Amino acid sequence: MIAKPLLDVEIPELPLYDRGKVRDVFTVGDDLLSVATDRVFAFDRVYPGGIPGKGCVLTACTLWTFGLARDLAENYVVSSRVEDFPPALASRAGVLAGRSLLVRKVDPIRIECVVRGFLYGQAWKLYRGGEYFWGLTPPEGLLEASELPEPIFTPARKVRSGEDENITFSELEALLGEEKAAKMRDVSLALYRRLRAEWAKRGFIIADTKFEFGEREGKVILINEAGTPDSSRFWRISDYRPGADQDPWDRDLLEDYLRRRKWSPAAPPIPISPAIRRRLAERFQSLASLL
């Protein structure tokens, strides 16, 4: 029996600030309460159903990753302890505990800061087709899932609905200025390398990941999520085989399932099998247990 996932959070005493693909965000005075639900998304669209406990996994991974970045960049978290939340929320502790963050309001920078250490997914498709590659010149002769000589920074402009727009670093500099663009790139690359090293100790490869930043009082700070199986590709080192599809321990598991069933994002949703939901829940929980 699969536990019931938490798909929507309702807190009538707090104004709803935003509802994203996964997070429901509420206004708390001058701050925000960000609650990670158990919603899932595929191909940038929220998909019906959910994965029990997913929001708690995302929150745990994010806090751990923010800790790794403590000397690289500030983050927007005020507290993850329900005891520190406003007293009016005490009655909701059972729902909020483990999946909620009290955070500062920031001005979000609408850029996905993607770092890739392996040639997979969208990067593999572009490489194989000899198409645009973020203004970079990758080495020839690589296989699918090959490790790149060095991690690469591949930013994208965030689009609220639809696919994000890939941009070069020069285009990022034109959008944000050289100093801010360099800060986001350098923090992203440094934090990715730390994630790679820490997860390697735990038997996993982080093939690629993304970070998001905001601005507050003139500082560029980490926001939203980081180092989660929603924002990163996780492969078990013992299963890694270049030149083939990899066995995912992240949300690719759902997208691969939908591809095998020839599902298109333009078509009505199809049911997620209980076996896939169970495997996703187990793998997400397994990753969180290693932190």
C-alpha positions in Angstrom: 0.0 0.0 0.0 1.5 3.4 -1.0 0.9 6.2 1.4 -1.1 9.2 0.2 1.2 12.0 -1.2 0.7 15.6 -0.1 -0.2 17.4 -3.3 -1.5 20.8 -2.2 -1.0 22.8 0.9 -3.7 25.1 2.2 -3.0 27.6 5.0 -6.0 29.9 5.1 -4.4 32.2 7.7 -1.5 33.0 5.3 -1.8 34.7 1.9 -0.7 32.5 -0.9 2.4 34.1 -2.5 3.1 31.6 -5.3 2.3 28.0 -6.4 5.1 26.4 -8.4 5.5 23.0 -9.9 6.4 21.5 -6.5 6.4 24.3 -3.9 3.5 26.2 -2.4 4.8 29.5 -1.0 3.0 31.7 1.6 3.6 35.2 2.9 4.7 35.4 6.5 5.2 39.0 7.4 8.4 40.2 5.7 9.4 36.6 4.9 8.0 33.6 3.0 7.1 30.1 4.0 8.1 27.6 1.2 6.5 24.2 1.5 7.8 21.4 -0.7 4.8 19.2 -1.7 4.9 15.7 -3.1 3.9 16.8 -6.6 5.9 15.4 -9.5 6.6 16.9 -12.9 7.6 15.6 -16.3 8.9 17.5 -19.3 8.4 20.7 -17.3 4.7 20.0 -16.6 3.1 19.0 -13.3 1.9 15.4 -13.6 -1.1 14.0 -11.8 -0.4 12.1 -8.7 2.6 12.4 -6.5 5.4 10.5 -4.7 4.8 10.2 -0.9 7.5 11.9 1.1 9.1 13.5 -1.9 8.9 17.0 -0.4 10.8 16.0 2.7 13.6 14.5 0.5 13.9 17.7 -1.5 14.1 19.8 1.7 16.7 17.6 3.3 18.9 17.5 0.1 18.6 21.3 -0.3 19.6 22.1 3.3 22.5 19.7 3.1 23.7 21.2 -0.2 23.3 24.8 1.1 25.6 23.7 4.0 28.2 22.6 1.5 28.1 26.0 -0.1 28.3 28.0 3.1 31.7 29.6 2.2 30.7 30.1 -1.5 27.4 32.0 -1.3 24.8 32.9 1.2 21.3 31.3 0.9 17.9 32.6 1.7 16.9 30.2 4.5 15.9 31.8 7.9 15.0 28.5 9.5 13.8 24.9 8.8 12.6 24.3 12.3 8.8 24.5 12.8 9.5 25.7 16.3 10.9 28.9 14.8 7.8 29.5 12.6 5.1 31.9 13.7 3.0 30.5 16.6 -0.1 30.5 14.5 1.4 27.6 12.5 2.0 25.4 15.5 -1.2 23.4 14.8 0.1 22.6 11.3 3.4 21.2 12.5 2.5 17.7 11.4 2.2 18.8 7.8 5.0 21.3 7.7 7.7 19.5 9.6 10.6 18.3 7.4 9.2 19.9 4.2 9.0 23.6 5.0 11.5 26.5 5.0 11.0 30.0 6.4 13.0 32.1 3.9 13.8 35.7 3.1 12.1 37.5 0.2 14.5 38.0 -2.6 14.4 39.2 -6.2 14.8 36.0 -8.2 17.2 35.9 -11.1 15.3 34.2 -13.9 18.2 32.0 -14.9 18.8 28.2 -14.6 22.4 27.7 -13.7 23.1 24.3 -15.1 26.4 22.5 -14.7 27.1 19.3 -16.7 29.8 16.8 -15.9 28.5 14.1 -18.3 27.1 14.2 -21.8 23.5 13.2 -21.3 19.9 14.3 -21.9 19.6 17.5 -23.8 23.4 17.9 -24.0 23.7 14.6 -25.7 21.0 15.4 -28.2 22.7 18.7 -29.1 26.1 17.1 -29.3 24.9 14.2 -31.5 23.1 16.6 -33.8 26.1 18.9 -34.1 23.9 21.8 -33.0 24.3 24.8 -30.8 26.2 23.9 -27.7 26.0 27.0 -25.5 28.7 28.6 -27.6 31.2 25.9 -26.5 33.2 23.5 -28.6 33.0 20.0 -27.0 35.6 17.3 -27.8 34.8 14.9 -30.6 34.2 11.2 -30.3 32.3 11.2 -27.0 29.6 8.6 -26.3 26.3 9.1 -24.6 26.8 9.5 -20.9 30.6 10.1 -21.4 32.3 12.1 -18.7 33.3 15.5 -20.0 37.0 16.6 -19.6 35.8 19.4 -17.3 32.4 20.3 -16.0 30.7 22.9 -18.2 28.4 25.8 -17.2 25.3 25.8 -19.5 22.8 28.6 -18.4 19.2 28.9 -19.6 16.7 31.7 -19.3 13.8 30.6 -17.2 10.4 30.6 -18.9 7.3 30.4 -16.7 5.5 28.2 -19.1 7.2 26.0 -21.7 10.9 25.0 -22.1 13.7 27.2 -20.9 15.8 29.0 -23.4 19.5 28.0 -23.6 21.9 31.0 -23.7 25.7 31.4 -23.9 27.8 32.8 -21.1 28.3 35.9 -23.2 24.5 36.3 -23.4 24.3 35.9 -19.7 26.9 38.6 -19.2 24.8 40.9 -21.5 21.7 40.2 -19.4 23.2 40.5 -15.9 26.5 42.2 -16.2 30.0 40.6 -16.0 30.4 40.5 -12.3 27.0 38.9 -11.5 27.3 36.4 -14.3 30.8 35.4 -13.2 29.6 35.0 -9.6 26.8 32.7 -10.6 29.0 30.6 -12.9 31.8 30.3 -10.4 29.6 29.3 -7.4 27.7 26.8 -9.6 30.9 25.1 -10.8 32.5 25.1 -7.4 29.4 23.7 -5.7 28.9 21.1 -8.4 32.4 19.8 -7.8 31.7 19.5 -4.1 28.5 17.7 -4.7 30.3 15.3 -7.1 33.0 14.6 -4.5 30.5 14.1 -1.6 28.2 11.9 -3.5 31.0 9.8 -4.9 31.8 8.9 -1.3 28.2 7.6 -1.1 28.4 5.6 -4.3 26.7 8.0 -6.7 27.5 10.1 -9.7 26.0 13.5 -10.0 25.9 13.7 -13.8 24.5 17.3 -13.9 22.6 19.7 -11.7 21.1 23.2 -11.6 21.1 26.0 -9.2 19.0 29.1 -8.8 20.0 32.5 -7.4 18.3 35.6 -6.3 19.4 39.1 -5.1 19.0 40.6 -1.7 20.7 43.8 -0.5 23.0 43.7 -3.5 24.2 40.1 -2.8 23.7 37.1 -5.1 22.4 34.3 -3.0 21.2 30.7 -3.4 17.5 30.1 -3.5 14.8 27.4 -4.1 16.4 23.9 -4.2 19.9 22.5 -4.7 21.4 19.0 -5.0 18.0 17.3 -5.1 16.8 14.4 -7.3 14.4 16.9 -9.0 17.3 19.2 -9.9 20.1 16.7 -10.5 20.8 13.4 -12.3 21.9 10.7 -9.9 23.5 7.5 -11.2 24.9 4.7 -9.0 28.6 4.3 -9.7 28.4 0.5 -9.7 25.8 0.7 -12.6 27.4 3.4 -14.7 28.1 2.3 -18.3 29.1 5.0 -20.8 27.6 4.6 -24.3 24.1 3.7 -23.1 21.0 5.0 -21.2 21.7 5.1 -17.5 19.5 3.8 -14.6 18.2 6.9 -12.9 17.7 7.6 -9.2 16.0 10.9 -9.9 12.9 12.2 -11.7 14.3 10.8 -15.0 12.8 7.6 -13.8 9.3 9.0 -14.4 10.2 10.6 -17.7 11.8 7.4 -19.0 8.7 5.5 -18.0 6.5 7.9 -20.0 8.8 7.8 -23.0 8.6 4.0 -23.1 4.9 4.3 -23.3 5.1 6.8 -26.2 3.4 9.5 -24.1 3.6 13.1 -25.4 3.2 16.2 -23.2 0.5 17.3 -25.7 -1.6 14.2 -24.8 -3.8 13.6 -21.8 -1.9 12.1 -18.8 -1.6 8.4 -18.5 -1.6 6.6 -15.1 1.7 6.1 -13.3 2.0 2.5 -12.4 2.2 1.7 -8.7 5.5 0.0 -9.3 7.1 3.1 -10.7 5.6 5.3 -7.9 7.0 2.9 -5.4 10.5 2.8 -7.0 10.6 6.6 -7.2 9.7 6.9 -3.5 12.2 4.2 -2.5 15.0 5.7 -4.5 14.4 9.3 -3.3 14.3 8.1 0.3 17.4 6.1 -0.2 19.3 9.2 -1.3 18.1 11.2 1.6 19.1 8.5 4.0 22.8 8.9 2.9 23.0 12.6 3.9 
